């Protein structure tokens, strides 16, 4: 029986469609309105004004302008696996996602950069600056989107130049932030290129001859490194975990078939393991934290960057009542489906945490920042590219013990907020404020010297 390419795609449920297929007329979503009723949720056109007010991109526009703009949106119900935007196209519209979920991907690398949920805005860069689309966007499930065309958008702002300029300023910052995140992503994403450009390559079926020809599982000393053998079969991994003598460090980043059961088998056999890197593993979910529980006393470092299977509310359920007294370093960078309570449970459960990275995460609220700041054990905090509000930025400087703080790419940071923060945060030694426009280097460096901050990174 012929195997489905989606089943064995290196992107799993994020499988990138072939380039030719994505260019069909029935996938050109910007030129026609789709009126098919959604089978799984009610239409929510009245939510457009709410999302406009909540989205930082339009935070500075007046109520009147917001209402005018919301009236310009028309609505589309989109089935799963439909391409909304294609990388390299000329943009004619921007999109608000009201219901459902979409993935942002790079066809040339067959790689998913991130996923977006309700309230997200996309497609605005090409609309505002006559740029080509910087990435492709595809629906993962039934979605309801509000679409505003370029002509309608500029019609609203033709007499509101100041508001339009503010939006463009934020858009430029967002463009630079997105470009930096994409470049960083491409440096770390596992190689999964197919033989033909734009065609999702097939991952070898576990146990097949093609899989057997891959580099064997590598152990050097106490280190298990699968980062060069991302197609290792699940059964092979579990068998190996049961047979191995002693492992202190496991690098399983990018492994396509390794899941929570594999991690559980490893931790049961290796209760003394100290480091696990499971970044970019599509089958790692919130159950990971239950899987590592046997090693909770010894485990020191956990890296779960861009593990988008980790999501709320499952994360909260898995963490409830648990503690991980050994974990000192934790990274959930780019895990976009965690909600406020999930972050709060993580901070609570890691009782001795020293370094925490939530860069490029969403839903970082003032309550989350307050909990992070109140954690007396924390010495290194990374909240880069989190879209922090001014109140969140002020709250993070309430930390009494942190020595290193990264606010990189948070566009709402100002000179005043950073100067006040350095004055209040006596323990601070290093501040990363790169990728933030309009900061005055002279003012910040004077404040750093005055408050004994040793390093301030600016660009």
N, C-alpha and C positions, 0 to 999 in steps of 0.2 A: 504493500500500500504506500502510495506517495505521501511523504510527510509534509505537513503544512509549514511554510516558511515562517509564519508568525509564531508557531509553537517553539521553534528552535532559534528564533531571532536573538542576537546578543542583547537586544534591548527589551526582551520580554514583551510585556503588554504595551511598551512604547515603540513597537516595531515601526521603522521608518518606511513609508510607502515608496515604491519605485518612482523615479522621476517622471517617466512618461505617464503613469497612471494619475499622478497628482496634477497634471496639467489638463485633464479632461474638462470639458465645458461644465459638466455637472458638479465640478468641484470649485468652480469660480464663484466664491461666495459674495464678492463685493458688488457684483453687477445686477443681482436680482434678489428679490425678497422671497423668503421661504415661509410659507404659511402652514406647514404641516403641524398639527397639534402635538405637543409633547406627550408621550405616553406615561411619563414617570413623575411629572410635577406640573403644577399650574403655572400659567404665564405670570410674570411679575414685572410688567412694564412700569408700575408705580414705584419700583425699587430704584429706578435710575436716579432720581434726585437724591435719594439716601446715599447711594454709592458715590455720587459726585461730591457730596459734602464730606464723606469719610475718606475719600482717596486723597493722599497728600498732593497729588498732581494738581488738583483743583481746589486745594484748601483755601487759597487766597481770593477766589472769585466771590462776587456778591451773590446774595440769595436770588436776586432778579436775574442775573446772568446764568446762574445754575438752572433756574426754571426755563429760561429761553433755550439753553443748550439741551436740556432734557427733552424738550418738545421736538428737537431736530432728530432724535434717535428713532430709527425703525428697528423692528425686532425680528429675529430669525431663530427658529428652532432647528438645531443641527444634530443629525444622528452621529453615532460614534465613528471614529476613523475617517472623518472628513477633514481635508486640508483647508484651513481658513486663509493662511498666508503662506507664500513661498519665498524663500530666501532669494534675493536678487531682483524681485519684482519692484515695479514702481508702485508706491502706496497711494491709494485713492480713498481710504477710509481708516478710521480707528475703531476699536472694538472695546466694549465693556462686557465682561463675563458676569452674568447674573446668576446662572445656575450651571452646575456641572463642573467639569475639569478638562483642561487642555494641557498638552505638553509642547514645550519649545525645544526644537531640535535643529541640528545642523546636518542636512542631507549629505554634504560632502564628507563628513566624518562618521555618518551613521550613529550619531551620539545625541542623546537627550541632555540638554543643558539644565532644564528645570521644568517644573510643572506649576500651573497656576490654577487658583480656585476662585470662587465667587468674589466679586469686588475688584478683580484685577483689570487693569487697562493695558492693552497692547496694540501695536500698530501705529502709535502716535508719532514716533520718530520720523518715519517715512512721510507721514502726512504733513508734519510741520516744516520739514527742512528739504523736501524734494529729494530725499535720500532713497536708495534702494533698501528693500527689506533686509534686515540684518540676520534674520533667522526664519525658519518655517514654524508654523503653529498648526497642530492637529488636535481634533477633539478625541478625548479618551472615552467619553460616555455621552449620553444625550445632554445637550447644552442649550441654554437660552442666552443669546447675546444681543446687546444693543449696538447698533452700527450707526456711526455718524460719518457722512461723506465730507470730503475736503471742502467742497463749495458751501455746504451747510454750516460747517464749523466756522469758516472765515466770515460767513454772513452774520453770525452772532457777534463776532468780535470786531466788526468793521468800525464801530464807533467806540470801542473799548480797548484802545491801544495799550494802556498801562497794564491791564489784566492779561492781554495777549503776550506782552513782553515778559511778564512774570512767568507765565506758563512755558514760554520758550526757554527762559533761563533754567527752569527746573528740568525741562526736557534735555537740554544740553548736558546738564549734570548727570541725568539718568543715562544718557547715551554713553558718556565716558565711563560711568560705573558699569554698565552692561558690557561694554567692550573689554574692560579690565577683567570682569568676571569670566567672560567667554575665553579670553586669552589664558587666564589661569586654569580654566577647566580643560582646555585643549592640551595643556602641559601635563595633566594628570590622568586624563581619560584613557582607559585601556584601549589598545589597538584592536578594532573590530572591522576593518575595512573589507569589503567584498571584492571579488575579482572585477566587477564592473561598477563604474562610478554611479552612485545613486541607488544601487540595489542592495538591500539588506542582506548581508552575508549570513549563511547558515552556520550555526554553531554545531560542531560534531556531536552526534548522538552519544550519550554516555555508554561506554562499553564497546563502541565501534572501533574498527581498525584505525580510522583517522585519529580518534582520541588516543589510542594506544601508542601512536607514533609521536605524541607530544612529549616534551621534556618531562621526566618523572618528577614526582614530588620531591622537593629539595629540602634537606635538613642539613644545617651546618652548625655544629655544636648544639646549642639549645634553641636554635632559631628555625622555625618552619616558615618558608617563603614560597607562597604560591602566586605571587604577583606576576611571574613570567609564565604561569601555566593556568590561565584563568578558565580553561575548559575542562579541568579535572572533574571527573564524575563524582556525584554525591556518594555513591556506594564505595568508591575507591577512597574517598576522604575519610569516611566513617571507619572503614577497615583499618586505614593507616593510623587514625587517632587511637584506636584500641590497641594497636601493636607497638606504638612508639614508646620509648622508655621515658624520656623527660623533655618537655618543651617549656621554655620560659617566654618565648616571643612567637606569636603567630601573625604573619602578614597574609591575609586572604583577600586583599583589596582587589576588586574587579572580578572575583570568581563568580561565574554565571550560574553554577548549579549548587553552590554551597548555600545552605539555609540555616535556620535556627536549630534544627535537629542536629546538623553537623557541629555547630558550636556547642550544643549541649553534650554531644558525645566527646568532644575535645575536652571540655571542662570537667566532665565526670572522670575521665582518665588522667587529666592533668590539673588537679586542683591547685597546684602551685604555680600555674601560669601567671605571668605578670603583665604582659602586653598583648592586646588584640587589635589589629587594624582590619576592619571589615568595610572600608569605604567602597562606594560604588557597587556594592553587592545588591542586585535587584531583588533577591529573595530573603534578605534580612528584614525582619519586622520588629515590632515592639517586644515580641516574645524573646528576643535576644537577651533582654535583661533577666528573664526567668532562666534562660539557658545558661548564663554565666554565674548563676547564684552559687553553685558548688565552689566556685573560685573567688567568691566575693571578698574573702579576707586577704588573699594574695594579689588579686588583680589591681594593678597600679595605673595602667594607661588603656583607655578605650577610645578608638577613633572610628566614627561612623559617618564620615562626610558623605553627603548626598545619598544616603540610604532612605529613599523616599517611601519605602515600605513601612518605616517607623512613623506612626500616625496616631493622633488622638481619635477617639477616647481609649483605644486599646492600650496605649502607653500608660495612661493613668491606672488602668486596671492591673497591668503587669507590675507596676511599681508600688501599688498601694500596700502599705505595711512593711515594705522591704527596706533594708539599708545596705549600703555598699561601703563599709568603713575603709576599704583598701584603696578605692579609686581616688587618685590624686590629679589625673589629667583626663579630661573628657572633651571630645569634639563632636558636635552635631551640626557642623557647618553645612548649610544648604538643605537641611531636612525641613521642607516647607509645609508639611502636614501636621506638625505638632502645634497644639493650641496652648493657651495661657496655662491651664491647669497642668498640662504635661510638663512644661518647663518648671513649674513650681514643685511638682513631685520629684523631678530630677535633682533640683537644688537641695531639696529636703533629704533625699535618700543618700546622696553622696556626702557623707558627714565630714570627710576629711579632704575635700577637693581643694586643690591648689591652683589649677589652671582650667579655665572653662572657655571654650570657643563656640559661639552661636552665630558666627558670621554668615551672612546671606540667609538667615532664617526670617520667617515671617511671624506675625503675631507676638512680637516682643513688646509687651505692654508695660505701663508704668509699674504694675504689680510685680511683673517678672523682674524688671530692673531693680526694684526695691528689694526683692528677695535676694538677688545676686549681690547687691551692695551690702546687705546685712550679713552675708556669709563671711564670718571672721577669718576663715582659713584661706580664702581666695587671695592669691597674689598676682595672678595674671588673668585679665578679662578681655575677651575679644568680641566686640559687638559691631564689627565692620559690616557695612552695607545692609544694615537692618532697617533702614528707613525710620530711625528713631525720631520721636517728636521732641520739641524743646523741653517738655517736662521730663521725658525719659532721660534726656541728656543731662539735665540738672540732677536727676535722681542718682545716676550712676556715680557721680562725684561724691556721694555720701559714704562711699566705701571707706572704712577705717584701716584696712590692711593691704589693699591692692597696690602693687608697685608698678605694674605695667597695664596700660589701658589702651585699647585700640578702638577708635571711633571712625576709622577710615571709611570714606564714602558716604557718610551720613550728611546729606545735603543741608539739613537744617541747623547744623552746628554753626555758631557765630563766634567772633572774637570775644565778645562779652561773656558768653557761656563758658568758653574754655578758660578765660582768665579767672572768672569767678570759681570755676571748678578747681583749678590748680591751687587757688588760695585756700579752698576748703579741704582738699584731699592731701593731708600732710604726708602720707606714706608714698605718694606718687613719685616715681623715678623716670618712667618712660611713657610718653604720650604719642600715639600715632594718629595724626590728623591729615593724612594724605588724601588726595582725590576729593578735596572739598574746596570749592572755588570761593574767591572773595575774602579769604583769610589774610590778615595783615601779619606778615612774618615778623616784622620788627616788634610789634605789640606783644605777640605771643612769646618771642624769645626773651623779652624783658621780663614778662611775667614768670617765665620758667626760671630765670636767674633769681628773681626775687623770692620764689617759693622752693628753691633747691630741687627743681626738676632737672634731671641730668640730660635727658634727651627728648627733643620734640621733633617728630618727623613730619615734614610739610612738603607739598609739591604743588 
